[in-house]
Structures are given as structure tokens and as C-alpha cells.
Amino acid sequence: MLSFPSAGTLDGNDYVMFSHYVYKEGDAGMPPAQGQIRLYMPNSTPNITNHQGWGEASFPGPFGEAQVGLATAAGQGIGALAGGGSSKDEAIENLKKTFTGARKAGPGIIGQALFDITAAATGLSANHITSRALGKVYNPNTELFYNGPGLRSFSLGFNFIPKNVTEARMIDNIIMEFKKWSSPSVSSSDGMYEIPHIWGVTYVTNGTQNKMNRFKPSALTSVTVQANPTLQQHSTFTDGTPVETAINLSFKEVELITRDDHEEVGGQGF
């Protein structure tokens, strides 16, 4: 296992564990780790945003209302028809009512269509026409729809200042490990790329996962390395090793997070 500072220094302290695995989409659970890196806990851990995809949609005027009504009735009908019995009869009645309502709204729909045609011919919007002609605009009938959760991204940064040759070599090995296993390899049999490993990122306290948020398995999307980021001038040891080396690791989770995931791990959840 690679470690900075040395493994003994981290014992009894909080740290971040990075483990990399062969990525096989759809496999249940995580395969055995192919390598591990322990790094000190940064002063500031990354902001984690659990993004939910909600979007607006507008269905203006009588025509939009008819669209919404038909879509709602159709959606209810699909579920009810699958159930059969009284649910099936109810679904049919709902569809009848929807079409009846659409017929009643017919004149309004035709009027809206005429405004749309006029607007298209003049390069204006239908609301521009109605506001000038009538002093009114169509009800936008705006609704909010759920599209699904989003994959999370996060970054972690570390600043390495070796105290001796042993720590300098360890830093080189750690950077190489991140770069190597976040890169593809070329298959000897067909010349195709074999995809990079994925990473498990875990906050650890006293040898066990601590109370902060959890991470799903993640792709390491970029590794940024900078020599002597806080020094006024370039400086190295006698063998050319930088006095200070900073790395920034950017990850993106490969799995979506559900309510069940939060409840399963407890604490703060993911």
C-alpha cells in the first residue's frame, strides 16, 4: 500500500483511502482492489452536490391544455388497463372525458392555431400578436417535471512536501499510480483500448469509514500535477525532485444515487 505521510504517521488520524478496481459495468458489488493509496485528510474536503434533474415545460393556451389532458389520461390509462377490472373501465371513461373536453375547446384551439400561423408569417410570437390585438396572452400552463438524478463529480487536492528521499520516492509512486490506472491500456490481441480502472474513495477514521458523506465507485477523469505551486521560485533537491508537489484529482461517479442507497449506508448518506 502506498501512503503519504508514512503509514505510521497516519495511524490514529483521519485519512482518505483510494482503491482502484477493474471496471465491469453491471457487475454486482465491487471486485477485489488492485491497489490502494492512503493520503492525509485535506483541510477542506470537496463540496458534494446531489443533483436532481427537474425541468420546466410549457403547454400554452387551449391547445396546450388539450395536450396535457390527453397525455395525463393516456398515462393513467396505460397503468389502469394493465390492471384490468374496474380500473380498466375507469381508464376508458377518463379517455372519453378527455376527448369530450378537447372537442369543447375546439374553437379556442382553432383560434390559437390562427394566431400561431400569423405569428410565424410575421416573425413574431403568438403572444406578441395577442398582446397587441387583445391585450392578453395565453396561459403558459407551465409545469415542473422530474427527469431523474444526475451523476456527481468531485475533486480532491493534496500538497506533498517530502522530508527525505524515501518520501520523495513515495510521492513519485503515488502520482504514477493515479496516472497509470486512470489511463487505458492497449490490448495485445486486437489493439483496442482496455478501459481504465475505477476508484473507490473513502474517508477513514480509526480504521473504519467515518461519518462524512460516502462516494459511489468513480472514474478518475483527470490528474493534475504542479511543481512548487506555493514557492516564489523554482526549487528542487539535488536529484531534481521538486521541493513541493501538488496534485488535484477529479472524479465522476459511475452510478446514480437512489433513496435506497442513502438509507442503506445511514449516517449522512451519499
Residue pairs with C-beta under 8 A, 6 or more apart in sequence:
1 7
1 35
1 36
1 37
1 38
2 35
2 36
2 37
2 38
2 170
2 173
2 174
2 177
3 10
3 37
3 38
3 39
3 170
4 38
4 39
4 40
4 158
4 160
4 167
4 170
4 171
4 174
5 40
5 167
6 167
6 170
7 38
10 38
10 40
12 206
13 40
13 41
14 41
14 203
14 204
14 205
14 210
15 38
15 39
15 40
15 41
15 204
16 38
16 39
16 40
16 41
16 42
16 156
16 201
16 202
16 203
16 204
17 36
17 37
17 38
17 200
17 201
17 202
17 203
17 204
18 36
18 37
18 38
18 39
18 178
18 199
18 200
18 201
19 33
19 35
19 36
19 37
19 199
19 200
19 202
20 33
20 34
20 35
20 36
20 177
20 181
20 197
20 198
20 199
20 200
20 220
21 30
21 31
21 32
21 33
21 34
21 197
21 198
21 199
21 200
21 217
22 31
22 34
22 197
23 195
23 196
23 197
23 198
23 217
23 219
23 254
24 31
25 254
30 200
30 217
33 200
34 181
34 197
35 177
35 181
37 174
37 177
37 178
38 204
39 158
39 174
40 158
41 203
42 156
42 157
42 158
45 156
45 203
45 212
46 154
46 155
46 156
47 154
48 152
48 154
48 213
49 152
50 149
50 152
50 257
50 270
51 149
51 150
51 152
52 146
52 148
52 149
52 150
53 146
53 147
53 148
53 149
53 150
54 144
54 145
54 146
54 147
55 144
55 145
55 147
56 142
56 143
56 144
56 145
57 142
57 143
57 145
58 64
58 140
58 141
58 142
58 143
59 65
59 67
59 68
59 140
59 141
59 142
59 143
60 112
60 126
60 127
60 138
60 139
60 140
60 141
61 108
61 109
61 112
61 126
61 138
61 139
61 141
62 105
62 108
62 109
62 111
62 112
62 138
63 108
63 109
63 112
63 113
64 138
64 139
64 140
64 141
65 105
65 139
65 141
66 101
66 102
66 105
66 109
68 141
68 143
69 98
69 101
69 102
70 98
70 99
70 102
72 98
73 91
73 94
73 95
73 97
73 98
74 95
76 91
76 94
77 91
77 92
77 94
77 95
79 87
79 91
80 87
80 88
80 90
80 91
81 87
81 88
81 91
102 109
112 126
112 138
115 126
115 129
115 130
116 126
118 126
118 129
119 125
119 126
119 128
119 129
122 129
126 138
127 137
127 138
130 136
130 137
130 138
131 137
148 256
149 256
149 257
149 258
150 256
151 252
151 253
151 254
151 255
151 256
152 216
152 252
152 253
152 257
153 221
153 250
153 251
153 252
153 253
154 215
154 218
154 250
154 251
155 248
155 249
155 250
155 251
156 201
156 248
156 249
156 251
157 246
157 247
157 248
157 249
158 246
158 247
158 249
159 229
159 230
159 244
159 245
159 246
160 167
160 171
160 174
160 244
160 245
160 246
160 247
161 243
161 244
162 168
162 170
162 171
162 241
165 239
168 237
168 239
168 241
171 245
172 241
175 223
175 225
175 245
175 247
178 220
178 223
178 247
178 249
179 223
181 196
181 197
181 199
181 220
182 196
182 197
182 199
182 219
182 220
182 221
182 223
183 196
184 193
184 194
184 195
184 196
185 193
185 194
186 192
186 193
186 194
187 193
187 194
196 219
196 220
198 217
198 218
198 219
198 220
198 254
199 217
199 218
199 219
199 220
199 251
200 215
200 217
200 218
201 215
201 218
201 251
202 209
202 214
202 215
203 209
203 210
203 212
204 210
205 211
211 267
211 268
212 268
213 268
213 269
213 270
214 265
214 267
214 268
214 269
214 270
215 251
215 253
215 270
216 253
216 254
216 255
216 257
216 261
216 270
217 253
217 254
217 255
218 251
218 252
218 253
218 254
219 251
219 252
219 253
219 254
220 249
220 250
220 251
221 250
221 251
221 252
222 248
222 249
222 250
223 247
223 248
223 249
223 250
224 247
224 248
224 249
224 250
225 245
225 246
225 247
226 245
226 246
226 247
227 234
227 242
227 244
227 245
228 234
228 235
228 242
228 243
228 244
228 245
229 244
229 246
230 244
231 243
231 244
235 242
235 243
235 244
236 242
236 243
237 243
257 270
261 269
261 270
262 269
262 270
263 269
